[in-house]
């Protein structure tokens, strides 16, 4: 079966409601997607780093428990695991404070085995950080040369707005490398001061990447493919417990949908059919919706088992056909 490799930060999310901590869970943008995919039966691995502390050891065990390969996760002896404080508001949306000394970032790893049509998930400031940029972009180019599908989640937080000029070349390079780009309304309001999805696509994305998914919380999802296909997908109304990880699990659902529906990079290089996109976006919505039902960064184990069974059945049907 095709596999998924996530590359990104690893943190401990401490979640607050009414200014009081209510839960601490492992997290990170690509990390959250990879854990949900591991729970759903997709072969998954994570390229990241963590500190040599109790938190770091717990995170490694968490990955292993969720069927994620930790071979390429580095533990730095002199470091502590980064923290993220997430403050839930009355709508269960989160505001974040991050505790990490980015100038001391570094990443060292041996390249994982990558086969054609494997999928690499990357994004957030990790994919823009000038300190580790040489290692990250070298890996992305390597994965692309090997025939992998590159999925980029912009995920740009306002806390890094003061670094926008410095990291803009990296952002544009990421857009150019990516086969599929997803971004939220919040990302583009921060980056380009606009919430007009079509304007973002036409003026900022389409020159670099032809496949673009625009999300805006509970508002409809918008999709563009090669400039000639555009569709809006309504979002189901659900009672959310927390929206932390909703976007990350949307990403996981996209990846799951690509694998379940046997969509290859060659197909992505041209244009997917409306039926293919409908199936993929439906998976993304399911993953995101399930994540929002609990104080967690991932889909539930029960949901994961259900999706694992569906994936195995789809793989069997593919082999038979």
N, C-alpha and C positions, 0 to 999 in steps of 0.2 A: 504493500500500500504506500501511496505517496506520503511524505512526511512534511512537517512544518517546523521551521526554525524561527524562534523569536530572538531578537537582539535589542536589548534595552536595559533600563535601570531596574534595580530590585530595592524595594523599600519596605518598611513596616508602616502601614496605615493605622493611625490611631484616630478613631471616629468619635466625634463629639455631638451631642444633642443638648440644647439648653446649656451650653458651656461646660458640660460634664462628659468625661470620656465614658463611652458605653461598650466599645469593642476595639480590639487590635487584631488586624489581619495582614498577612503578607500581600504586597501589591507591587504596582508598576504597570505602565501602559501595555507593553507587549507581554509582560509577565501574566497579567490577568487573562489575556486572550489565550495564551499558551496553556495555562492551567485548565481553563474550561474545555479546550480542545483535547487535552490529555484525558479529562473525565469523560469525554464523548467518544473515545476510541480511536482518535487520530494520533499516529506516532508523532511525538513532539519533543523538542529539545529547546534549551534556553541558553543563549550566550549572554552572560552578565557577570557582575561581581557582587560580593557581599563582604561584610566585615567578619573578623575573627572573634565573634562574641556569641552570647547565648541566642540573640535574635537571629544572627546569621545561620547558626546551626539549625534552629527551628525552621527557618525558611527552606533550607536544603531538604530537610525531612518532609516538609509540606509538598515540595515539588515531587519528590520520589513517591509519596503516598498517592499523588495524582497522576502517576504514570508519565512524568516528564523526565527526560534524560538530563542529568546534571553534570555530565562529563565536561562541558564547556563553561561551567560556572566557577569563576575564580574566587578564592578566599584570600584576602590580603591580611597578613598577620598583624600589621600595625594599624588597621582601620576598624572603625565601628560602622555598623550597618546604618544607612541613612533612614531618616524618619520623615513621614508626611502626616501632618495634622489636618483632618477633614472635618469641617464644621457644617453640620446639616442645618438648613433653614426650615421654615414652615412648609415648604414645598418638597422637602427631602432632597433638594439639590445641595451640593457641597461647595464651600469655599476652602481653599487649601493654603497651608503654610508648609514650606519644605525646609528641612534641615540637612544640608549637605554642602561640603566644601568643594565646589566644582573645579577650582583650579588644581586640586590634587587628584582629579580623576585620572584613571588610566585603565586600559583594558588589554589583557594578554590572553591569547587562546590559540589553540590549534584549530584549523578550519574543520568543521564537520563535513562528513560525506554529503554531497549534494548531487541529486540526480535530476534529469529533465522533468519539469512539471512539479517538483517540490515547491513549497511556498515559503518565502521569507517575510516575516512581519516586522516592521520597524517604524519608528516615529518618536514623537515628543522631543524634548530638548536633547535627549541622549543622541539623537540622530543629527543634531546641529552643533553640538558642543565642540568648539574649535580645538580643545585640548586632546580629545580622542578622535577627532574627525579623520585623520589619516588612516587609522585602523578600521574605522567603520566603513568609509567609502571604499577601501580596498576590498573588504569582505563583500560589500554589495556588488561591486564589479565582478568579483570572483563568482558569486552566486548567479549573476546574470549570464556570465560566460558559460556556466554549467547548465543553463536552460531553465533556471528557477523562475517562478512568478514572484515579482516583488510587489508587496502590498504596503502602501505608505499611509499612516495615520498622522496627519499634520500635528494635532494636539499641542498647539502653541499657547502657553499660559501667559497672562499679562505680567507675571512676575519677571519674565525675561524680556520685556518690551525694551528696556534700556540697552539690550544687546542686539537689537534687530538689525542695525546697519552692519554689524560685524558678522552676523550669521546668515544674512540674506543670500550670499553666493551658495552657501551650503543648502539652504532651503530650495533654491532653484535647481541645484544639482539633484537633490532628492526627487523633485517633481519629474525631472527628466529621466531618472533611472526607473521610476515606478511604472508598473503596468496598470495598477489601479490606485487611485488616490481617494482617500476619504478625509473630510474635514467637517467641523461643526460650525454653526453660525458664530459661536463664541470665538473660535479660532480666527475667522476672517474679519470679524468686527475688530479684533485686536490687531491683526496684521494690516488690513486694508481699509478699515473704518467704513465698512459697508456690510449689510445683511442681505443684499440682493444676490441670490444664488446664481442666477444666470449671468449677472455682471461679473461675479467672481470667476465663473467658468470661462467666459469669453475673454476676459482681459488678463486673468492671472494663471489659469490652469491649462487651457486647451493648447497653447503653443508647446507645452512640455509633455502633457499626458492627456490622452483622449478619453480615458474612462474615469469619471468623477462622480463621487457619491457625497451629497451634501445633507447633513443631518442637523435638526434644530429641536432637540429635546422631544416634546410631545407633538410637535408640528410635523406635517408630512415630510417624508424623505424625498429628495430629488436626485435623479440619476441622468447623466449624460454619457453617451457612448459614441465616440468618433464624430461628435458634433451633429450627426444626423438623426440620432435617436434620443429622445428626452421623455421621461415618464415620472410622474409623481405618485408616491405610495403613501396612503393614509396610515397613521400610527394608531394602533388600538389603544383605547383608554383603559388604564389599569390603575389599581390602587398601589402606589409605590411605597415601599418601606425605606428605600435608599436608591438614589440614582448613581452612586459611586460605582464605577465599573460598567455602567450602561453602554457607553461608547466602545469600551474595550471588548465587551462581549458581543456588540454589534459586529465588530471586526472578526471575532471568532466565528460568528455565524456566517459571515461572508466566506471565510476560508473553508469552513465545514461544507457550505453549499457548493463551492467550486469542486471540492473533492468528491462529495456525494454524487454530483451530477456529471462527474468525469469531464470537467471543463479544463482544457489544456492551454498552455501558453500560446500555441499556434492559433487556437480559436480566439483567444484574447487579443492577439495581434491584429486580427481582422475586426469582426464585430459579432457580439453575441446576439442571439435571437431574443425577442421579447419574452418568450417562454422560459429561456434559460435565466434571464435576469429576474423574472418573477419568482422562480424557484430559489434563486440565491438570496434575494432580498427577503423572502419569506423566512428563510433560515436565520438571517441576521435579526429580524424582528423577534423571532422566537427566543433566541439566545439572550437578547437584550431585555426582553420582557421578564424572563425567568430570573435574571440577575437582580432586577429591581424589586423582587418579592421578598428580599431578606437583607439583613445587614451583612453583606458579603460582597466580595469583588468578583464572584464567579457564579456560574450556573450551579444549581443544586446537584448533589450526587445522583439523586433520583432522575432528574432531567438528563444528566450525562449518560446514565445507563440506558435510558430510552433512545437517545440519539446514537449511542454506540450500536444498539440493536438495529436501528434503521440504516446505519452506515454499512454494517456487515451484510445486511440484506441487499443493499444497493450494489456492493462490491460483487456479491455472488451473481446477481443478475447481469452485471457488466461482463463477468467472465463467461457466463453461459451464452451471452449474445455474441 
